[in-house]
Amino acid sequence: MFTGIVAGTGRITELEGNDVIRIVIDFAMVSTEGLVEGASVSVDGVCLTVVDIDEQYISFDAIPETLSLTTLGEKIVGNWVNLERALKMGDELGGHLLSGHIMGVGEIIERSSGEDYLDLLIDCPDDILKFVQQKGYIAIDGISLTIGEVDDGGFALHLIPETMKLTTIGGKQLGEHVNIEVDSMTQTIVSTVERVLEGRI
């Protein structure tokens, strides 16, 4: 489990393989103390398993399904990604609970920025948009955020300087894709209501 409170960013230093891709990330900005092989890490919101540790360089394997359903399949060497270590018992829950199981990918279709703010409009697949509620929680590239306005095409995000400083989202441009994970409680409520209504029909 994760919280969406990103610990920092890491740079992809190697991408190797054909079907299963070995991703090596430089954790220079994120603590690796206590990190062991087999541990879970959120990489741009995707739950990946540590397969090798070489000082600050941490390796993960991404299978074809993960690469096709998330933005990890678009990454190249030199790209930066958001990193969060798995939640431990007793840790402060500052964001909201996340599984690291990405529901789909959205596209940035509007971008407006100023000295101390960034507004983004995300085009969202219809099967995900039904779970998106204004003022609800959502995870974008592993970042726990509050949803702004919602319409038929997507939803808005209003970002503060601290979020832009600690994550990769401040550098996102028009046309770029982002990983989306909706709050699990919202998913459960909406799915339950849909089943009840279908049963009545």
N, C-alpha and C positions, 0 to 999 in steps of 0.2 A: 504494500500500500504506500501511497505517496500523498502529499498535501498540496502540491502545486506551488509551494514556496521554493523557488529555484535557488540553489546554493551558489550558482555562478555559471559561467560558460566555459566550454572546452573547444579546442580546435581539432578537427579531424586531420590526422597526420598520415594515415594509410587506409586504402580500400583495396582489398584483394579477394579474388575468387570469381567464380562464374555464377552458379546458382545461389549457393550460400555465400554471403559476403562477409569477410572479416573486416570489422571497423575498429580502427585504433584511434583513441582520443587522448589528447594531452590534457591531463587533469591539473595543470599547474596552478589554476585559480580555485580549485575545489579540493578540499581535504580528502585524502585517501586513507587516513588513519583507521585501522580496523577493517578496511575493505578486504574481502577474501574472494577467491574464485567461487562461483556459484551464487554470489550476492546479486540482488536486483538493483538496477539503476534506471532512472527515468532519463532517456535521451530524447530531447525535444518532445517529451510526453509519452514516448514509447518505452514500455517496460522491457529492458534487455538484461541478459544474464552475463556477468563477468566470466570470461573464459581464460584470461591471462592477465597477469600483472607484472609490468616491468618498470619499477619505480613509479613515475608519474604517468606512464603510458598504459592505459587500460584498454583491453581488447574485448570486443563483443562479436557474436555471430548473428547475422540477420538472415532469416530464411526468405524464400521467394514471396510468400504470402505477406510478410511484414513489409517487404520492399515495395510490393504493388499496392498495398492499402494505406501506406503512410508516405510522408515526404522523404523518408530515409532513402528511398530508391532514386531520388533526385540529387542526393548529396555528392559533392566532389571533394577531393583533398583540399584543405584550406578553409572549408566552411566551418562556421562556429555553430555550436548547438547548446541548448539549455541542459543543465545537469542537476539532478536531485537524487540524493541517496535515499534508500528505502526508510520509511518511518519505523522508529524503534519505540518499544514500550516506554512511556514516560516522556516522549518528545512532545513539545508544544505543537498543537494543531492550529497553525495560523491561517491556513487556507481552507480547503475542503477536501474530503477524502477522494482519492483517485486510485484507479486500478492500473493505469498505464495501458489500457486496452483502447486503442484509438477507434472511434466510430466511423470516421471518414475524414476527408480533406476538403478544406474551404479555400477560396481564392480572394485575395485582397483586391477589391474593385474601386475603392475610393480611399484616399489618404489626405489628411489635412493636419498640418503641424504648425506649432508656434514655439516660442522660446521655452515654455514649460508645459507643453501638452502635445499629445498625438491622438488623433481620432482616426479610426480605421472602420471601414465598412467591409464585412466579410460575406461573400456569396456562399451560401450554405446549401448542401443537398437537401431535398425535400424530406427525405426519411429521417434526417437529423433535426431539421428546422422545427418539426412538431414538438420537440423536447425543449426548445429554446424559449425562455420566458424572460421578459424584461425584469431587471433587477435580480435575476437568478444567477447561479454560478455556472461557469464554463471554464474548461481548461483549453488554452490555445498554446500549442507547442510546449505543453507541460506547465504553463503558467496559470495559476488560479486567478480568474478575473470575474468582475461583475458585468453582466450583459447590459448594454444600453438599449436603445430603441430596436424594435423588431418589426420587420414588415415581410411581405410575401417573398422577397428576394434574398433576405439575409438579416444580419444583425450588426449593430454598431458596438464599438469598444472605445472607451475614453480612458486614455492611459496617462499616468502621472510620471514625473521625472525618475522616481526611484525604480519603478518597473522598467523603464527604458534603460537605466544605467546598469541594472543587474542581469538583464536578459538580452536576447537577440532581437526582440520584437521592434525596438526602435529603428533598426536598420532595414526592416521589411519594406519592400517597394511594391508598386502596383503590379498585379499579375503574379506575384509570388504566392505559393501555397503554404497552408498551415495545417497542422494536425488538430483535430477537434475531439475532445472527450466531454460529454455532457455529464452533469452531476447525476450520480446513480439514483438518488432519491427521486429526482424529477423523472428519470426514466421509468422507475417503478410505478409512480403515481399515474403517469400518462398511459403506460401500458395496461395497468389495471383498469382504468376507466374505459379504455378502448375495448377490453375483453367484456366488461359488464354491458356496455352498450351493444356490442355485437350479439351477446346472449339474449338481450331483450328483443332485438330485431328477429 
